[in-house]
């Protein structure tokens, strides 16, 4: 959940939902507001949470969305959504 709390990381996940991208492509939309090392730290948080996998192909570092942890989060939230809708 902490990985999803940051709007930059959510934007990165949205970008990856459209397909695989290398680290440079992932960083490009954010470089006006932050440095490349900051973007890399965000990617490491997403990797640590299991939401993104990063490969290696020569100089290419392809990032890919791993949807399984998102499914787990949605399933967990769904229980609470039902409970809160019943109460409200």
C-alpha positions as CSV (number, residue, x, y, z in Angstrom):
1,X,0.0,0.0,0.0
2,X,2.9,2.4,0.7
3,X,4.1,1.9,-2.8
4,X,0.7,3.0,-4.2
5,X,0.4,6.0,-1.9
6,X,2.7,8.2,-4.0
7,X,1.2,9.9,-7.1
8,X,4.5,9.6,-9.0
9,X,4.5,5.8,-8.5
10,X,0.9,5.5,-9.5
11,X,1.7,7.5,-12.7
12,X,4.5,5.1,-13.4
13,X,2.2,2.1,-13.0
14,X,-0.3,3.8,-15.3
15,X,2.5,4.2,-17.9
16,X,3.5,0.5,-17.6
17,X,-0.2,-0.5,-17.9
18,X,0.2,0.5,-21.6
19,X,3.2,-1.8,-22.0
20,X,6.8,-2.4,-21.2
21,X,9.1,0.6,-21.1
22,X,12.8,1.1,-20.3
23,X,14.0,3.2,-17.4
24,X,14.8,6.2,-19.6
25,X,11.3,6.2,-21.1
26,X,9.8,5.8,-17.6
27,X,11.8,8.8,-16.3
28,X,11.1,11.2,-19.2
29,X,7.7,12.5,-18.0
30,X,9.1,13.3,-14.5
31,X,12.5,14.9,-15.3
32,X,11.0,18.4,-15.2
33,X,10.0,17.9,-11.6
34,X,12.7,15.5,-10.3
35,X,16.2,14.1,-11.0
36,X,16.9,10.7,-12.6
37,X,18.1,9.3,-9.3
38,X,14.8,10.3,-7.7
39,X,12.9,8.5,-10.5
40,X,15.1,5.5,-10.0
41,X,14.3,5.4,-6.3
42,X,10.5,5.4,-7.1
43,X,11.1,2.5,-9.4
44,X,13.0,0.6,-6.7
45,X,10.1,1.1,-4.3
46,X,7.7,-0.4,-7.0
47,X,10.1,-3.3,-7.5
48,X,10.4,-3.9,-3.8
49,X,6.6,-4.1,-3.6
50,X,6.6,-6.6,-6.4
51,X,4.6,-4.2,-8.7
52,X,7.3,-3.8,-11.3
53,X,9.9,-6.2,-12.6
54,X,13.0,-4.9,-14.3
55,X,15.0,-7.0,-16.7
56,X,18.3,-6.7,-18.4
57,X,19.0,-6.9,-22.1
58,X,22.4,-5.3,-22.9
59,X,21.9,-1.6,-22.2
60,X,18.1,-1.9,-22.2
61,X,16.5,-2.2,-18.8
62,X,12.9,-3.1,-19.6
63,X,10.3,-2.5,-16.8
64,X,7.1,-4.5,-16.8
65,X,4.0,-4.2,-14.7
66,X,3.4,-7.2,-12.4
67,X,-0.4,-7.1,-11.8
68,X,-0.6,-9.9,-9.2
69,X,0.1,-7.7,-6.1
70,X,-2.5,-5.2,-7.5
71,X,-5.1,-8.0,-7.6
72,X,-4.2,-8.9,-4.0
73,X,-4.7,-5.2,-2.9
74,X,-8.0,-5.0,-4.8
75,X,-9.2,-8.2,-3.2
76,X,-8.3,-6.9,0.3
77,X,-9.9,-3.5,-0.4
78,X,-13.1,-5.1,-1.7
79,X,-13.8,-6.6,1.7
80,X,-13.7,-3.2,3.3
81,X,-15.7,-1.5,0.5
82,X,-18.5,-3.9,1.0
83,X,-18.5,-3.4,4.8
84,X,-18.4,0.4,4.5
85,X,-21.2,0.5,1.8
86,X,-23.4,-1.5,4.2
87,X,-22.7,0.9,7.0
88,X,-23.2,4.1,5.0
